Every structure is written in C-alpha cells, then in structure tokens.
Amino acid sequence: MCGIVGAVAERNISSVLLEGLKRLEYRGYDSAGLTVIRQGELHRERQVGKVQALVDAVKNDSENFKGNIGIAHTRWATHGEPAQHNAHPHVSGKVAVVHNGIVENYGPLKEELMEKGYAFTSETDTEVVAHLVAEAYKETNDLLKAVEKIVPLLHGAFALGVVHVDNPDELITVRLGSPLVIGVGIGENFIASDQLALLPVTNRFMYLEEGDIAVIKRDSIQVFADGQPVERAITELDAKNHNADKGEFKHYMLKEIYEQPDAVARTVEMGAGDKDLKEEFLQRHEEALAKVRNIQVLACGTSYHAGLIAKYWFENLTRLPCSVEVASEFRYRNPVVVDDTLVVCLSQSGETADTLSALRETQRRAKAGEIKGLTTLSVCNVATSSLVRETDIFIPTLAGVEVGVASTKAFTTQLAALMLLVLKVGKVQQRMESEQLTEIVTELHKLKGLLDRSLNLDQAIEAMSQKFEAKQSTLFLGRGVQFPLALEGALKLKEISYIHAEGYAAGELKHGPLALVDKDMPIVVLAPKDSMLDKLKANMQEVHARHGELFVFASESSQLVSDERLHVIHVPDVNEHLAPIVYSVPVQFLSYHVAVMRGTDVDQPRNLAKSVTVE
C-alpha cells in the first residue's frame, strides 16, 4: 500500500518527487524518503511521519538534492515499525531501491545475504532487495540484468524502483502484483504507483502488465516480458477529470460527500434513459449476461458492503441467486463456483490485492475446466486498473478521484452502477416486468435531487454528533437492504473517529447485542419507510425500554418524531430499493463530524491506507 515515485529528466527532479509523494500519501503515511543521484553519489533523506516532514528536511539541504534522476517513497508499514531506519529508499553500496508490496521469503534470503557479509540496518523486507541487486550487479555489471536475475528469487507481490550510481541516466522498474505506471514526457520520463502522482508533469501513461521490467531513460522507455522486448500502449488522460484539490472544504472527505449528487447522476446517466436502460449499455455483452444463472460478488471493505446490498437487489428483482464474499477469505477456502456464474469484482482502485487474487484463482479454475460458462465483470473507479484489464466486462463508477481514505462517493456510485447491472440482467433474461423496470429507472434519475436534499442535513447531523464525541462504542441497526448500510456506517465511524462500532440486522438485537445496551451506548437506526419499518419500530422499543439512546435517520413520511432518548432526523422519501444510496449521506456526515470533534485526522486515519495492494 506504499507509494512509489521516480523520475529521469534533464531538470532537477526533487520537486517532482516530493509533489508526487504528496499526491500518493493516501497510500501510506508512516514515513517518507527520497534518493537522488548527484555528482556520482547517492543522496538520501528519510523522515518518520507524513510527507511534509520530508519536504521540510529536503528544503533545509536543497543543494544536495538537486539531481536529474531519483526515486521516492511514502510508506505504510508492514515489516518493521514506522521508524527512520525502516523508511525507504533502502541502500546497498551504490544501489537504492523503493518497494511497494511484500517479499514473503525475505527471511531465508536475509540469512543467505548475511552469510555473504551484508549488514542489515532495518527490519524491512525491502532491504533484502537492495542487497540482492548489489550482489547481482557485481556479477553482471549491468543494472537491467542484475534486476532480471533477482526478480525470480522474490516470492510475493511487489513493484520496484531501482537506481545505481554507475548508471546515472537509468531507472529500472518492475511490476509483479502491485500497481505501477510509467509517465511519458518529452525528454523526461517517470514512474509512480498511481497516475494521480504524475498529472502535474504529464497526462500520457504506459500501464505495465504483470511481470514487466522496464528501463526508463530521459528519451526512451524499454519494456521487457520474460526477457523479451514488448510494446505497451500509451494512453492519454484528460487531466480535468482527475482534480484532487480540496477547494473550499476543510477535508477531502467532506468535499467528496458533497460531490455525490453529481457523481451518482453521471453514473446513472451512463446506462439509464428516460424510462428504460439505454440500448447501448452493455449491449455487446448481452449474450454472456443472458446465460448467467448465478452471481458471485467478490470485494473487500466498503466495496463488500456495496456487494451485500446488490445481493438483495439481484435476488429480489431478478430471482437469481447471489453470493457475496470477502475476497481475502474466498481465495483461500476452496469455494464452489457453479457453471454459468457471473463473477462481479468490486473495487474503488482496481488494485486491491485480495480481490485481484480471488479473481485470478477463479479464472485459473475456469481455464482448467473446473468451471464452465464463467463470465467476469468489474465495477471500478479506475478505468486503467489491473482489475478492469483482467475482467470480461467493465462498468465504470464515474466518481472522479477520491482521496479520502474513508470511501464515500466511490461507494454510492458503486451502488448506482450495480443497480444498472441488476436491471440489465433482469431485462436481458426477461426476469423483470417492464413496469417495474421503468419505475426503478425513473427513480434512479431522481437520486441527484434526493442526494442534494440530503446534503441539507449537514448542520443538524453536526449538532447530533456532539452526543457521540465522548462515547466508546456504538451500534448501527438496519433491516432488509439497510442492514449492509448499517455495517458500512459502523465501518465509517471506526475508520475515522476510532470509536468501536458494530452494525447489526435489527432483528438480531435479542440474540446478543441487547446485552450491551445502556444509557452510554448510542444506537444509530436506519429507518426508511418500507415493508420492514413496523418491525424496526418494535426493535427500537426494545432499546428504549432498556434506557438506550436512539439516533434515528427516518423517512419524512415515517411519522417518527423526537422524544426522550429518541433523536430523529428526517431523510427524503425514496424508493425502497434505492434507499441505501440516499441514506449513505447522513451516515457519512455522522462519522465525519464525530471524527472532527474528536480531533482525528479525517482524511488519513491512523494505520490505514486508501488502496490495499498487499495481503
């Protein structure tokens, strides 16, 4: 989950590296460092904490960091605590290395290197890579050949950037399991974990495939696969669609909450006409979708909760069976995937390691003949990601860049995209009445207005949030399709406020959680006016009778009013199926305001990163 930046140019590249790290800080912020080659020497600076500490240190010694080639890194700690000696880049003699990923067999490799006389100054797995390259270079006297020699020795998933003092015009990069992109300039070229890091210097990108090794020079890029030169296409991006500026907002998360009406509307417009799906939406995949008899959703974190909501939709609206699993468990438990299954992979980044691995294992089994009629589909916010490239069908979520670690607009646009998929499958297989299809398409177009109205709840929820500031635990309750949103609400509160929170199906209260209810335990209830509202009211009475304090997000027409230990905020009435999209906004506001009141780092919560590219 670390971030890598590298550059080879005619100009001084220190500012490019540092700006790139700032843009990649969502990937990890335990420490940061950079190395440049200057006048035949490696100059390195490393700092614990956020990138700004590194910026300040380099500014104080700016002459030593004027160079034309260099690599930089922002770290999310895996092996070794956040400390200066564990920060990247790692150096061995004339070699410097930055690394994203995990070298699983670093232990025996480290022992072998120590026997050869190499001294280790860190607890990281990355330092092994630096020493291996240094050792291989002694034999090859060629940096590319040295890297090619050591890559097969490394087990795990990783991306590497490697420089050598004796090769001051050459940067070697490797992509194997972890994301990496090459930025193509004029008289200069770059590498980064994410294209976002390089948008200030280029909008042209080359996306490496699994196992690629590339030699980056100022005026050339050579890519090798299995030792043979290969061509990789260059893609030009519209930088206007990748704006990552906070603007007038205090935090990225708040900005991204407010961007949801437009983001959801864009995603809806992609597939929905006035009263029906657009003819061209997934048109070329209709034959494959017509054969689907089972849905298998794979995802992690917030995307997993989106998948759970989609399960309700698929089964209620199309009567197709749908299973949803955490990708990190699915990939290891030898699951049964029946013939004619549509595997739906959900990911904001498209680089989530567990989701990619689960997908690849399923594809491997299909290729071996264990599964017949397999179709794979990705719902993703990054059109150039590994997940998109490796699935048969792609539905984009048109959220735009999401920087805040706690996902907001990526989640609601996932839901919009998933509903479009449900409707498409239902239509192709004639599993939905035309009247029902028209009704939901019509309601989808109303989401922008409903989300705009939900944003008006900001101040009321901020006032409500004061009652959570000193709490230690919270329960979120929902029934039906709101149950997964209760899980998502609990996750949000945990992520950014550090309050312990759990989401439950409200009917499960009496099966355990009710024992926790007392006057100090706030209970958040999601109560749209739907077929489950009366049963939910009964669950609320169970809490009230035990002196619990209820905080209810209820439909305007629900007739629920505030009372003693009962705080009600009214949410616009919305179609029962689409309610989770609209009710996401108050849940996100609650988590945001509680976190601000508790003084936490909202956009960069402790121990977390935006894109989870390691197991």
SULTA-V453122 format. One record per run of one state. SS is the DSSP state (H for helix, E for strand, - for the rest). FROM is the first residue (numbers start at 0). LEN is the number of residues. If there is no record, write none. Layout:
((SS;FROM;LEN) (SS;FROM;LEN))
This chain:
((-;0;2) (E;2;6) (-;8;5) (H;13;14) (-;27;3) (E;30;8) (-;38;2) (E;40;8) (-;48;2) (H;50;9) (-;59;2) (H;61;4) (-;65;3) (E;68;7) (-;75;8) (H;83;3) (-;86;3) (E;89;3) (-;92;2) (E;94;9) (-;103;2) (H;105;10) (-;115;10) (H;125;15) (-;140;2) (H;142;9) (-;151;4) (E;155;9) (-;164;6) (E;170;7) (-;177;3) (E;180;4) (-;184;4) (E;188;4) (-;192;2) (H;194;4) (-;198;5) (E;203;4) (-;207;5) (E;212;4) (-;216;4) (E;220;5) (-;225;2) (E;227;3) (-;230;3) (E;233;3) (-;236;2) (H;238;4) (-;242;9) (H;251;7) (-;258;1) (H;259;12) (E;271;1) (-;272;4) (E;276;1) (-;277;5) (H;282;8) (-;290;3) (E;293;6) (-;299;1) (H;300;18) (-;318;2) (E;320;6) (H;326;4) (-;330;10) (E;340;7) (-;347;5) (H;352;15) (-;367;7) (E;374;6) (-;380;5) (H;385;5) (-;390;2) (E;392;4) (-;396;12) (H;408;20) (-;428;5) (H;433;12) (-;445;1) (H;446;9) (-;455;2) (H;457;11) (-;468;4) (E;472;6) (-;478;1) (H;479;18) (-;497;2) (E;499;6) (H;505;6) (-;511;1) (H;512;4) (-;516;5) (E;521;6) (-;527;5) (H;532;12) (-;544;4) (E;548;7) (-;555;7) (E;562;1) (-;563;2) (E;565;6) (-;571;7) (H;578;20) (-;598;17))
